[in-house]
Amino acid sequence: MADRIQADPRDDFGKGAARKLRAVGKIPAVIYGHGSDPQHVSLPGHEMSLLLRKANAVLELELPGGTALALVKDVQRDPVRQIIEHLDLILVRSGERVSVEIPIRVEGEPAAGTVVSLDISTLNLEVEATHIPEGVIVDVTDAPDGTHIIASQLTLPAGAVLLTDADALILTVGGTSGGDVGADDAAAAAEAAAENE
């Protein structure tokens, strides 16, 4: 279900105009897609900050000419303060399929004495624009040492098509002896050597 947002047209461009908008709690944005000219709008800052906590937010924009569905495609943030500086939105239609990045969520605990190493944190999927999944779950409950999971082994949400390379390594399960414990052993050995000098 798309969230309804008021989108106000804007005619002033440039850094100064964008700064003024942000000062009054608005975020400058551009809407592209479906062969139409780009539309420059401002969106409510607080509402957008809350909505953007979820990846691939789909918005029902209230525009002067009516409503339109749009997918948040790019978020530009201030690298220091992390405030949202600008948004790129792409128009979508109900039933239309889009390419999106979906986060991978690891659930469960692997076998005792092992740890999970995640190689890829997102998957590229083709999905319906109005039914974008929030994540793809990988269950590692009791997975033994040496387990490797590749993209083609994942259970995708209904209707989703995998765009990521099917052979891409998602995660591995390995013993902890080669990790921190090994580092501690090396430190102890170095200390012992120093004492014997």
N, C-alpha and C positions, 0 to 999 in steps of 0.2 A: 504494500500500500504506500503510495507516494505521500510525502508530507506537503501540505499546502503552504506556500510562501508568497508574500507580496513582493513583486519585482517592479521597482520604479524606474522608468526610463531616465537616462542621464545624458546631458549634452556636453558637459565639461570633462575634458580629458587631461592627462598628464599627471605628474607626481603631486603637484600642488592640489589639484582637484581631488585626487585620491586621498591625500592626507586630510583634507577638509571632511570628506565623507566618513573616514574612519574616526575622526574626532567626534562626530555625532552618532557613532555606533552603527555605521553602515559599512558594507563591504562592496567595493566595485567588482563587477563581473561582466563577462561577455558570453553571449549565447550564440552558438554556431549550429549548423546542420541543416539537412534536408534541402540544400540548394538555396537557402535564404541568406540575405545579407546579415552579417553579424549584428546583434542587438546589444547595445551597452546599457546595463542596468545597475541599480544598487539594491542590495539585499540586506535584511535586518541582521546585524552582527551577532547578537546574543543567540538568536534562534539558530543561525547557521553554525555557530561554534558547537552547539549541542548536537545538531544533526550530523556534523562531520566527524563525530566520534565513531560513527559507523562507516565502514568502507563502502564505496560505491553508492552513495546516497542518491535516490531518485526523488526529484521535487516536482510538485504540481505548481507551476509558476502562475501567479495571477498577473497578467499583463494587460495593458490598456485595450488590446484587441481581443481579449478572451484568455483562456487558460492553455498552458502547454506543458507537456512532460519533458523534463530535462535530467540528464545524468551528470553528476559532478565528475569531470574528467581530470582536472588539474587544480591543485591547491598551492598557491604561493604563500609561504610564511616568512616572516622576519626571522633570519637565522639566529638572532640573539633572544629576542623577546617572544618568539613563537606565535605572535599574533598573525591572523590571516590578513594578507595584503591584497590578494586578488584571487578570483575564481574563474575557471573556464568551464562552461557548461555545454553539453551537446544535446540537441533536441532528439527525442526518441518518440516512438509510437507504441501503443499497447500491442504486444505480440511481436514487435521487432526484436531481432537478435543482435546482441552487442558483444564485443570482446572486453572482458574485464579481468582484473587481478583479484583473486580471492585468497584471503589469508588461510594458512594451514594451521589447524589446532591439534596439538598432541594431547591425547587423553590416556589415562591409565599409568600404571607403574610397571617397568620392565622387570625381568628376573632379578633376584637379589644379587648385588655386587656388580650391576651393570648401569650404564648411563646412556641416555639418548643424545645423539648428536644430529641436529637438524641442519641439513645442507641447503634446503630451499624453504623460504618462509611463505611464499605465495605461489599460486598456480594461475596460469592464464587459461580462462575458460570462455566458451561462447555460450551465452545464456539469454533467456528472454529478458528484455530491459525492465519489465515490471515484476520479474520474479528472480532478482539477483540474490543468490544465497549469501549468508553472512560468513560462512567459512566451510572448509572441508576438514572433516575430522579423521585423524589417524589414531587408531586404538593400538597402544603398545603393551597392553596388559599381559604380563608374564612373558614378553618377547625375550628369547634367549640371546646370549652373547653371539655376535656374528650376524644378527638379523639385518638385512638390507631391504628397504622398501623403495620401489621406484614408482614413478608417476602412474604407469599403467595398472598398478596394483591397487590404486585408491578407489574407494567407492564414491562416485561423483553424485551430486544432487540430481534428482530427476530432471531429464531434459538437457542437462549440461553436456557440452562437447569439449574434450580436452584439447587445448591448443599448445600447451607445454610439451616438449619432446617426451614421448612415451617412455623412453629409457632414462630420463633424468632421475638422478638419485635424490630422493626426498630426505631420508634419514637412515642412520645406522645405529645399532645397539652394540655397545662394546663394554668390556670389563673395565673396572676402575683402576686396575693395577698399572695400566700404562699412563694414567693421568696424574692427579695430584699426589697420590701415594708415591709414585715413582719420583716425583719432584722432591718430596720430603726425604726419601731414601738418599737421593743425590746430595741434598744439603747435609744430612747426617754424616755421609761418607766424607764430604769436604771438611766438616768440622773435626772428624776423627783424624784426618790426614794432617790438619793444621796443628792439632795437639801433639802429634808424634814428631813434628819437625823440631 
